[in-house]
Amino acid sequence: MGRGLERYGPVFTVHLGRQKTVVLAGYEAVREALMGTGPELADRPPIAIFQLIQGGGGIFFSSGARWRAARQFTVRTLHGLGVGRGPVADKVLQELRCLTGQLDCYGGQPFPLALLGWAPSNITFTLLFGRRFEYQDPVFVSLLSLIDEVMVLLGTPSLQLFNIYPGLGALLQLHRPVLRKIEAVRAILRTLLEAWQPPTPSGGPVKSYVDALIQQGQGKDPQGLFTEENMVACALDMVMAGTETTSATLQWAALLMGKHPSIQGRVQEELDRVLGPGRSPRLEDQRSLPYTNAVLHEVQRFITLLPHVPRCMAADTQLGGYLLPKGTPVIPLLSSVLLDKTQWETPHQFNPGHFLDAEGRFVKRAAFLPFSAGTHSPRGWGQHGAPRPQVRPSHASPDVREAC
């Protein structure tokens, strides 16, 4: 990234097949695009595989009025369910106790790294369906295994070739393996949607995202947002986006703590000092845990979880001294921001000090953009090729079921 930025500058064009795509590199160029252009960079480009999977529906790969309706509905519903506040924080702590119970079963022995993804996945499913799954539930195991397989397939060279040359890719059937897995995920989601239709009448209390979708679908729907097909598409986006990024963060955190025992020890010391023995953390403890907070932020900076988030110009726009016509695909390289040597003292080193001042207080950094920014910034599907830990145990590994 550094050599490319120095050689080509912060704004350059690459040819992906016949499609010219503008690439933005470095903090200044990406910041101007994401936070200076407003709605002009709010659309998504038509990525071939996601056009097939979602057909322009859902939350993350839709554009225009349908995307605005889906985003507003989703943000409003998640806020109503308590995301970022006490109600969901309590569910997180409950799930943490279930996770630690699973880890205790191993008695300090090695455990499958995928186990760390079960808890955040269950939080997502609780928000979606109003209930959690037991870790040994075959539906839960199957769903997580399928999600993992989809993410791997989306990052393969054959899928990248399909996105660049969709006609050739379709001829060679490069998309068929991932579509088969996606259809299996859809089948599970449809079953869950049918099984957990809300018992509450229209206008009653909303207990889950699906509850809100079904209730809203009983009224006027000019955007077609609440058809069964688009409800499944929205649920699919929530499942894929709500499991992968957090699971990968926890897995990388475990690996990095193992590689840096002195940092791990300092985190443990701070937790013991602030929380004391046996007490779980609460939202209000965050200010009292600056080093732990810095470590969590540094994990996401260091691993560059989403290397890029593709956008598309919704109108003719002046950007970086260039006029970009409407419809131009734009790739803001988030990895170039998170590794920008003008913004980070040691960009290629795992260094929690990036988020601490001289007195050890936590400091927010403007260049911390792990999930993009602006009006179209919710997390995506791992962006088909995000870095992941090299240890890849199966979600359905039999040793977990037998041991616990």
C-alpha positions in Angstrom: 0.0 0.0 0.0 2.7 2.5 1.0 4.7 2.0 -2.2 1.6 2.1 -4.4 0.5 5.4 -2.7 4.0 6.9 -3.2 4.1 5.8 -6.8 0.6 6.5 -8.1 -0.6 9.2 -5.7 -3.8 9.2 -3.6 -6.2 9.0 -6.5 -5.6 6.6 -9.4 -7.5 4.4 -11.8 -7.4 0.7 -12.2 -9.1 -1.4 -14.9 -11.1 -4.3 -13.6 -12.0 -6.0 -16.8 -13.6 -3.3 -19.0 -14.6 -1.3 -15.9 -12.5 1.7 -15.0 -12.5 2.0 -11.2 -11.1 5.0 -9.2 -9.0 4.0 -6.2 -8.5 6.3 -3.2 -5.4 5.7 -1.0 -4.3 7.4 2.2 -6.2 9.1 5.0 -6.7 12.5 3.3 -8.1 11.2 0.1 -10.4 8.7 1.8 -11.6 11.2 4.4 -12.5 13.8 1.7 -14.5 11.2 -0.2 -16.3 9.6 2.7 -17.0 12.6 4.8 -16.8 15.5 2.4 -19.0 14.4 -0.5 -22.1 13.5 1.4 -24.8 11.5 -0.6 -22.8 11.8 -3.8 -20.8 8.7 -2.8 -23.6 6.8 -1.1 -24.4 4.3 -3.8 -23.0 0.8 -4.3 -21.6 -0.3 -7.6 -23.2 -3.4 -9.2 -20.9 -6.2 -8.0 -21.8 -9.2 -10.1 -22.0 -11.9 -7.4 -24.0 -9.7 -5.0 -26.4 -8.8 -7.8 -27.0 -12.5 -8.2 -27.3 -13.2 -4.5 -29.4 -10.2 -3.5 -30.9 -8.9 -6.7 -30.5 -5.3 -5.6 -32.3 -5.9 -2.4 -31.2 -6.1 1.3 -29.3 -3.4 3.2 -25.7 -3.4 2.1 -25.7 -3.8 -1.6 -28.8 -1.9 -2.5 -28.8 1.7 -3.7 -31.0 4.8 -4.0 -34.5 4.9 -2.4 -34.6 1.3 -1.5 -31.3 1.5 0.3 -32.4 4.6 2.2 -35.6 2.9 3.3 -33.8 -0.2 4.3 -31.1 1.7 6.2 -33.6 4.0 8.0 -35.7 1.0 9.0 -32.7 -1.0 10.2 -31.1 1.8 12.2 -34.5 2.7 13.8 -35.3 -0.9 14.7 -31.9 -1.8 16.2 -31.9 1.4 18.3 -35.4 0.4 19.5 -34.0 -3.0 20.5 -31.3 -1.4 22.6 -28.2 -1.7 20.4 -25.4 0.3 22.0 -27.4 0.7 25.2 -28.2 -1.3 28.4 -30.7 -3.9 27.0 -28.2 -5.4 24.5 -25.3 -4.9 26.8 -27.1 -7.2 29.3 -27.6 -9.8 26.5 -23.9 -9.6 25.7 -22.9 -10.3 29.3 -25.3 -13.2 29.4 -23.8 -14.6 26.3 -20.3 -14.0 27.7 -21.2 -16.3 30.6 -22.2 -19.0 28.2 -19.0 -18.6 26.2 -16.8 -18.7 29.3 -18.7 -21.9 30.4 -17.7 -23.5 27.1 -14.1 -22.4 27.5 -14.0 -23.8 31.0 -14.8 -27.2 29.6 -11.3 -27.3 28.1 -9.6 -26.9 31.4 -6.9 -24.6 30.0 -6.2 -26.9 27.0 -6.4 -25.7 23.4 -9.8 -25.1 22.0 -11.2 -24.5 18.5 -10.7 -20.8 17.6 -14.1 -20.8 15.9 -15.7 -21.1 19.3 -15.0 -17.4 19.9 -17.4 -16.6 17.0 -20.4 -18.4 18.6 -21.1 -15.7 21.2 -21.3 -12.7 18.8 -23.3 -14.8 16.3 -25.8 -15.5 19.0 -26.2 -11.8 19.8 -27.0 -11.2 16.2 -29.5 -14.1 16.2 -31.1 -12.7 19.4 -31.6 -9.4 17.7 -32.9 -11.0 14.5 -35.2 -13.6 16.0 -35.7 -12.7 19.6 -34.0 -15.8 21.0 -30.5 -17.3 21.3 -29.4 -20.8 20.2 -27.7 -23.4 22.2 -24.2 -23.9 20.9 -24.9 -27.5 20.1 -28.2 -26.8 18.2 -27.8 -28.3 14.7 -29.4 -25.3 13.1 -26.9 -23.0 14.8 -24.0 -25.2 13.9 -25.1 -25.6 10.3 -25.7 -21.8 9.9 -22.3 -20.8 11.2 -20.6 -23.5 9.1 -22.3 -22.2 6.0 -21.4 -18.6 6.7 -17.8 -19.6 7.1 -17.8 -21.5 3.8 -19.5 -18.5 2.0 -16.9 -16.1 3.3 -14.1 -18.4 2.1 -15.7 -18.8 -1.3 -16.2 -15.0 -1.7 -12.5 -14.5 -1.3 -11.4 -17.0 -3.9 -9.7 -16.0 -7.2 -12.5 -17.6 -9.2 -15.1 -15.3 -7.6 -12.9 -12.3 -8.2 -12.7 -13.4 -11.9 -16.5 -13.8 -12.0 -16.9 -10.2 -10.7 -14.6 -8.8 -13.3 -15.8 -10.9 -16.2 -19.3 -12.0 -15.2 -20.2 -13.3 -18.7 -17.1 -15.6 -18.8 -17.6 -16.5 -15.1 -21.2 -17.5 -15.8 -20.0 -19.6 -18.8 -17.5 -21.4 -16.5 -20.0 -21.7 -13.7 -17.6 -20.0 -11.3 -20.5 -18.7 -9.2 -22.3 -22.0 -8.6 -20.5 -23.1 -5.4 -21.2 -19.9 -3.5 -24.8 -19.7 -4.8 -25.4 -23.3 -3.5 -24.1 -22.3 -0.1 -26.2 -19.1 -0.1 -29.3 -21.0 -1.0 -28.7 -23.3 2.0 -28.4 -20.2 4.3 -31.6 -18.8 2.7 -33.5 -22.1 3.4 -32.5 -21.9 7.1 -33.6 -18.2 7.3 -36.9 -18.9 5.6 -37.6 -21.7 8.1 -36.7 -19.4 11.0 -38.9 -16.6 9.6 -41.8 -19.0 9.4 -41.2 -20.4 12.8 -40.8 -17.1 14.6 -43.5 -14.9 13.2 -44.4 -12.4 15.8 -47.4 -13.2 18.0 -48.0 -9.5 18.7 -50.6 -7.6 16.7 -49.7 -4.7 14.4 -48.4 -1.8 16.5 -47.5 -4.1 19.5 -44.0 -4.1 21.1 -41.2 -5.1 18.8 -39.0 -7.9 20.2 -36.8 -8.6 17.3 -35.7 -7.4 13.8 -37.9 -10.1 12.2 -40.8 -9.0 14.4 -40.3 -5.4 13.1 -40.0 -6.6 9.4 -43.3 -8.6 9.6 -45.2 -5.9 11.4 -44.0 -3.2 8.9 -44.9 -5.5 6.0 -48.5 -5.4 7.1 -48.8 -1.8 6.0 -48.0 0.2 2.9 -44.8 -0.8 1.1 -44.1 1.4 -1.9 -40.4 0.4 -2.0 -41.1 -3.4 -1.9 -38.9 -3.5 1.2 -41.1 -5.9 3.1 -41.9 -8.5 0.5 -40.9 -12.0 1.7 -38.0 -12.0 -0.8 -36.5 -8.7 0.5 -37.1 -9.7 4.1 -35.0 -12.8 3.5 -32.4 -10.5 1.8 -32.3 -8.1 4.8 -32.0 -11.0 7.2 -29.2 -12.5 5.1 -27.3 -9.2 5.2 -27.8 -9.0 9.0 -26.6 -12.6 9.5 -23.5 -12.2 7.3 -22.5 -8.8 8.5 -23.3 -9.4 12.2 -21.3 -12.5 12.6 -18.2 -12.3 10.5 -16.5 -9.0 11.5 -17.0 -9.5 15.3 -16.0 -13.1 15.2 -12.8 -12.3 13.2 -12.0 -9.5 15.6 -12.2 -11.8 18.6 -10.2 -14.5 16.9 -7.5 -12.1 15.9 -7.5 -10.6 19.4 -6.9 -14.1 20.9 -4.0 -14.7 18.5 -2.4 -11.3 19.1 -2.7 -11.7 22.9 -0.9 -15.0 22.6 1.8 -13.3 20.5 2.2 -10.3 22.9 2.0 -11.7 26.4 3.1 -8.4 28.0 0.2 -6.6 26.4 -2.1 -9.4 27.5 -0.8 -9.1 31.1 -1.3 -5.3 31.1 -5.0 -5.8 30.0 -5.5 -8.4 32.7 -4.0 -6.1 35.3 -6.3 -3.3 34.3 -9.4 -5.5 34.3 -8.5 -6.9 37.8 -7.8 -3.5 39.2 -11.0 -1.8 37.8 -13.5 -4.6 38.0 -12.2 -6.6 40.9 -12.7 -10.4 41.3 -15.8 -11.9 39.7 -17.5 -8.7 38.4 -18.5 -8.5 34.8 -17.8 -5.2 32.9 -20.5 -2.7 32.3 -20.9 0.0 29.7 -20.0 2.7 32.2 -16.6 0.9 32.9 -15.3 1.8 29.4 -13.9 5.1 30.5 -12.1 3.4 33.4 -10.5 0.8 31.0 -8.4 3.0 28.7 -5.7 0.4 27.9 -8.2 -2.4 27.3 -10.1 0.0 25.0 -6.9 0.9 23.2 -6.0 -2.7 22.7 -9.4 -3.5 21.1 -9.2 -0.6 18.8 -5.6 -1.5 17.8 -6.7 -5.0 17.0 -9.1 -3.7 14.4 -6.6 -1.2 13.1 -3.8 -3.7 12.8 -5.8 -6.5 11.1 -7.4 -4.1 8.6 -10.6 -6.1 8.8 -12.3 -4.7 5.7 -9.5 -3.7 3.2 -12.0 -1.7 1.1 -15.6 -0.9 0.8 -16.7 -0.2 -2.8 -18.8 2.8 -3.5 -20.3 4.4 -6.6 -20.8 8.1 -7.6 -24.5 9.0 -7.4 -23.9 12.3 -9.2 -21.1 14.1 -11.1 -18.6 15.0 -8.3 -15.3 16.8 -8.0 -13.0 14.7 -5.9 -9.2 15.0 -5.3 -9.0 17.5 -8.2 -10.7 15.2 -10.6 -14.3 15.3 -12.0 -15.8 11.8 -11.5 -18.9 11.2 -13.6 -22.1 9.7 -12.1 -21.8 5.9 -12.0 -18.1 5.8 -11.5 -17.1 3.0 -9.1 -14.8 4.2 -6.3 -12.8 2.0 -3.9 -11.7 3.9 -0.8 -8.8 1.7 0.5 -9.5 1.5 4.2 -6.3 -0.6 4.6 -4.4 2.4 3.3 -5.9 4.6 6.0 -5.3 2.1 8.9 -1.7 1.7 7.7 -1.1 5.3 6.7 2.4 6.2 8.1 1.4 9.9 8.2 -1.4 9.0 10.8 0.2 6.2 12.8 3.6 6.2 14.5 4.2 2.5 13.8 1.6 1.4 11.3 2.9 -2.1 10.7 3.3 -2.9 14.4 0.7 -4.0 16.9 0.9 -1.0 19.2 -2.0 0.0 21.6 -0.1 3.3 22.2 -1.7 4.5 19.0 -4.8 5.1 21.0 -3.3 6.5 24.2 -2.0 10.0 25.1 1.0 10.7 27.2 -1.0 10.3 30.4 -2.4 6.9 29.3 -5.9 8.2 28.5 -7.8 6.7 25.6 -7.7 8.9 22.5 -10.0 8.7 19.5 -8.2 8.8 16.2 -9.8 10.3 13.1 -8.0 7.8 10.9 -9.6 4.9 12.7 -12.0 3.8 10.0 -12.2 0.0 10.2 -15.8 -0.1 8.8 -15.7 2.9 6.5 -17.6 6.1 7.3 -20.3 8.4 5.9 -23.9 7.6 4.9 -23.4 4.0 3.6 -21.1 2.7 6.3 -22.6 -0.3 8.0 -20.4 -3.4 8.0 -20.5 -5.5 4.9 -19.9 -9.2 4.2 -16.2 -9.2 5.2 -15.7 -7.5 1.8 -15.0 -10.8 0.0 -11.4 -11.2 0.9 -10.7 -9.5 4.3 -7.8 -10.9 6.2 -8.6 -13.6 8.7 -6.6 -15.8 11.1 -4.8 -18.7 9.4 -6.2 -21.1 11.9 -9.5 -22.2 10.4 -11.2 -24.9 12.5 -14.7 -25.9 11.6 -17.7 -24.4 13.4 -19.0 -27.9 13.7 -15.9 -29.5 15.1 -16.9 -32.7 16.9 -14.5 -32.2 19.8 -16.6 -29.3 21.1 -19.8 -31.2 21.1 -18.2 -34.2 22.8 -16.3 -32.2 25.4 -19.2 -29.9 26.4 
